[in-house]
């Protein structure tokens, strides 16, 4: 029995490809036909993104790394990846596979040791960084207790699908990015109608229990399940508030 190459274990299945293929841009009839199929190119890009390896280390069973990088950057600059994600989210929401109870949290990534030498005039380099979204002026790099780090703020539904992200320097606080990441939730409809942007309920830890965040949720009519901090409870009691510790769940 032929064994599957280790590099190809996570390649697109036939069912996944059937869902993805209609969302891809139409192939141009001009010029030489590409030697590699769209599916091979996307599988190679997915391998590199999943593993985090250098482009030059992409296995030989995929397209050459120069081809993969060229397609990756082309679709990043013209917004193709964003449109593909929007299409997949719309299909998932129509099928009822998005749970609109949304969790907000962040994670820190340790930057590479060479990141400290990142140029400050990125817009002047031969190929500017980023795609349809501008790269932060600080390249989302900052000093925290973990060293030179980047922080990713996420809004995820309960099926572990990411609905929105915000990338900041590692020393940035979580709470100030709460409304920013929620404002980026935008799931388009498969048919007519405005994109869906409002979750039913938000789950978050004590880092997000500020008055501003709770007021933001009340204005938008979103239920909150966020525990309060003990010092906030003590301050409220000292001012004469009755009822003791409030419930984490606020309708």
C-alpha positions as CSV (number, residue, x, y, z in Angstrom):
1,X,0.0,0.0,0.0
2,X,1.4,3.4,-1.0
3,X,2.0,5.6,2.0
4,X,1.1,9.3,2.1
5,X,4.1,11.7,2.2
6,X,4.4,13.3,5.6
7,X,4.3,16.8,4.0
8,X,1.0,16.0,2.4
9,X,-0.9,14.8,5.5
10,X,-2.7,18.1,5.8
11,X,-3.3,18.9,2.1
12,X,-6.8,19.8,1.0
13,X,-9.3,16.9,0.8
14,X,-11.5,16.6,-2.2
15,X,-14.5,17.9,-0.2
16,X,-12.5,20.9,1.0
17,X,-11.4,21.7,-2.5
18,X,-15.0,21.5,-3.8
19,X,-15.9,24.3,-1.3
20,X,-12.8,26.4,-1.9
21,X,-12.6,26.2,-5.7
22,X,-15.7,28.4,-6.5
23,X,-14.2,31.2,-4.4
24,X,-11.0,31.5,-6.3
25,X,-10.4,34.2,-8.9
26,X,-11.1,33.2,-12.5
27,X,-8.0,31.9,-14.3
28,X,-6.6,34.2,-17.0
29,X,-6.6,32.9,-20.6
30,X,-3.6,35.1,-21.5
31,X,0.0,34.1,-21.4
32,X,1.5,30.7,-20.8
33,X,-0.7,28.2,-18.8
34,X,0.7,27.6,-15.3
35,X,2.6,24.4,-14.9
36,X,1.1,23.9,-11.5
37,X,-2.6,23.6,-10.6
38,X,-4.2,26.0,-8.2
39,X,-4.7,23.2,-5.8
40,X,-1.0,22.3,-5.7
41,X,-0.1,26.0,-5.2
42,X,-2.6,26.4,-2.3
43,X,-1.4,23.2,-0.7
44,X,2.2,24.4,-0.8
45,X,1.3,27.7,0.6
46,X,-0.7,26.1,3.4
47,X,2.2,23.8,4.2
48,X,4.5,26.8,4.7
49,X,2.0,28.8,6.7
50,X,1.2,25.8,8.9
51,X,4.8,24.9,9.7
52,X,6.4,28.4,9.7
53,X,9.4,27.1,7.8
54,X,11.4,29.3,5.4
55,X,10.0,29.5,1.9
56,X,13.1,27.8,0.6
57,X,12.3,24.7,2.7
58,X,9.0,23.9,1.1
59,X,9.1,20.2,0.0
60,X,9.8,19.3,-3.6
61,X,6.4,17.7,-4.0
62,X,4.9,21.2,-4.1
63,X,5.5,24.0,-6.6
64,X,8.9,25.8,-6.4
65,X,9.1,28.1,-3.4
66,X,9.4,31.2,-5.7
67,X,6.1,30.3,-7.4
68,X,4.4,29.8,-4.0
69,X,5.7,33.0,-2.6
70,X,4.7,34.9,-5.8
71,X,1.1,33.7,-5.6
72,X,0.9,34.2,-1.9
73,X,2.0,37.8,-2.1
74,X,-0.1,38.5,-5.2
75,X,-3.3,37.3,-3.5
76,X,-2.3,39.1,-0.3
77,X,-1.9,42.5,-2.1
78,X,-5.1,42.3,-4.2
79,X,-7.3,41.0,-1.3
80,X,-8.0,37.5,-2.7
81,X,-7.3,35.8,0.6
82,X,-9.7,38.2,2.4
83,X,-12.4,37.5,-0.1
84,X,-11.9,33.7,0.2
85,X,-12.2,33.9,4.0
86,X,-15.3,36.1,3.7
87,X,-16.9,33.6,1.3
88,X,-16.2,30.6,3.6
89,X,-17.5,32.5,6.6
90,X,-20.7,33.4,4.7
91,X,-21.2,29.8,3.7
92,X,-20.6,28.6,7.3
93,X,-23.1,31.1,8.7
94,X,-25.8,30.1,6.2
95,X,-25.3,26.5,7.2
96,X,-25.6,27.4,10.9
97,X,-22.0,26.4,11.7
98,X,-21.1,29.7,13.4
99,X,-22.0,30.0,17.1
100,X,-22.5,33.6,17.8
101,X,-21.4,33.3,21.4
102,X,-18.0,34.8,20.9
103,X,-14.9,34.6,23.1
104,X,-12.3,37.4,23.2
105,X,-8.7,36.8,24.3
106,X,-5.1,37.3,23.2
107,X,-1.9,35.3,22.8
108,X,1.7,36.4,22.7
109,X,4.2,35.2,20.1
110,X,8.0,35.5,20.7
111,X,9.6,37.4,17.9
112,X,12.6,36.1,16.0
113,X,15.9,37.4,17.3
114,X,16.5,39.2,14.0
115,X,13.3,41.1,14.4
116,X,15.1,43.7,16.5
117,X,16.8,44.9,13.3
118,X,13.5,45.5,11.4
119,X,13.8,48.6,9.2
120,X,11.8,51.7,10.3
121,X,10.9,52.8,6.7
122,X,9.1,49.7,5.5
123,X,7.1,51.7,3.0
124,X,10.3,52.6,1.2
125,X,11.5,49.0,0.6
126,X,11.3,47.4,-2.8
127,X,8.1,45.5,-1.9
128,X,6.2,47.2,0.9
129,X,5.0,44.9,3.6
130,X,1.4,43.9,4.2
131,X,-1.5,43.6,1.7
132,X,-4.8,45.4,1.7
133,X,-4.3,46.3,5.3
134,X,-1.4,48.6,6.3
135,X,1.3,47.2,8.6
136,X,1.5,48.9,12.0
137,X,4.1,51.5,12.3
138,X,5.9,49.6,15.0
139,X,5.6,46.3,13.0
140,X,3.6,45.0,16.0
141,X,6.8,44.4,17.9
142,X,7.4,45.5,21.5
143,X,9.2,44.7,24.7
144,X,7.2,42.8,27.3
145,X,8.2,40.5,30.2
146,X,8.6,37.8,27.6
147,X,11.1,39.9,25.6
148,X,10.6,41.0,22.0
149,X,7.1,39.9,21.3
150,X,3.9,40.4,19.2
151,X,0.4,40.1,20.6
152,X,-2.6,38.7,18.6
153,X,-6.0,39.7,19.9
154,X,-8.7,37.2,18.8
155,X,-12.5,37.0,18.6
156,X,-13.5,33.4,18.1
157,X,-16.9,31.6,18.0
158,X,-17.5,28.5,20.0
159,X,-16.6,26.2,17.1
160,X,-13.1,27.7,17.3
161,X,-13.4,29.6,14.1
162,X,-11.7,33.0,14.2
163,X,-14.0,35.9,13.3
164,X,-11.6,38.8,13.8
165,X,-8.0,39.6,14.7
166,X,-6.0,42.6,15.8
167,X,-2.2,42.4,15.9
168,X,-0.3,44.8,18.3
169,X,3.1,45.0,20.0
170,X,3.6,42.5,22.8
171,X,3.5,45.2,25.6
172,X,0.0,46.5,24.6
173,X,-2.8,45.8,27.0
174,X,-5.7,43.5,26.3
175,X,-8.6,45.7,27.4
176,X,-8.0,48.6,25.1
177,X,-8.2,46.3,22.1
178,X,-11.6,44.8,23.2
179,X,-13.8,47.0,21.1
180,X,-11.3,47.2,18.2
181,X,-11.3,43.4,17.7
182,X,-15.1,43.2,18.1
183,X,-15.6,46.0,15.5
184,X,-13.8,43.9,13.0
185,X,-16.3,41.1,13.1
186,X,-18.0,41.2,9.7
187,X,-19.6,38.0,8.3
188,X,-21.2,38.7,4.9
189,X,-24.6,37.1,3.9
190,X,-24.8,34.6,1.2
191,X,-28.0,36.4,0.0
192,X,-29.1,40.0,0.3
193,X,-28.7,41.8,3.6
194,X,-26.0,43.7,5.5
195,X,-23.0,41.7,7.0
196,X,-23.6,40.4,10.4
197,X,-21.4,42.2,13.0
198,X,-23.1,41.7,16.4
199,X,-22.5,38.6,18.5
200,X,-25.2,37.4,20.8
201,X,-22.9,37.1,23.8
202,X,-19.3,37.8,24.7
203,X,-17.1,35.6,26.9
204,X,-13.9,37.1,28.3
205,X,-11.7,36.9,31.4
206,X,-11.1,39.5,34.0
207,X,-8.6,41.4,31.9
208,X,-11.6,42.8,29.9
209,X,-13.8,43.8,32.8
210,X,-13.5,47.6,32.5
211,X,-16.5,50.0,32.6
212,X,-15.8,51.2,29.1
213,X,-16.0,47.6,27.7
214,X,-19.2,46.9,29.5
215,X,-20.7,50.2,28.3
216,X,-19.7,49.3,24.8
217,X,-21.5,46.0,25.0
218,X,-24.6,47.6,26.5
219,X,-24.7,50.1,23.6
220,X,-24.7,47.3,21.1
221,X,-27.1,45.1,23.0
222,X,-24.6,42.3,23.5
223,X,-24.8,40.1,26.6
224,X,-21.6,39.9,28.6
225,X,-20.2,37.1,30.6
226,X,-17.1,38.7,32.1
227,X,-16.0,38.2,35.8
228,X,-15.2,41.3,37.8
229,X,-11.9,42.0,39.6
230,X,-11.8,41.9,43.4
231,X,-10.4,45.4,43.7
232,X,-13.3,46.7,41.6
233,X,-15.8,45.0,43.9
234,X,-14.0,46.5,46.9
235,X,-14.1,49.9,45.4
236,X,-17.8,49.6,44.6
237,X,-18.6,48.5,48.2
238,X,-16.5,51.3,49.6
239,X,-18.7,53.8,47.7
240,X,-21.8,52.3,49.2
241,X,-23.0,50.0,46.4
242,X,-25.4,47.3,47.6
243,X,-25.6,43.7,46.7
244,X,-21.9,42.7,47.0
245,X,-20.2,41.1,44.1
246,X,-22.2,41.4,40.9
247,X,-22.8,38.4,38.7
248,X,-20.4,37.8,35.8
249,X,-23.3,37.5,33.4
250,X,-25.0,40.8,32.5
251,X,-28.1,40.6,30.3
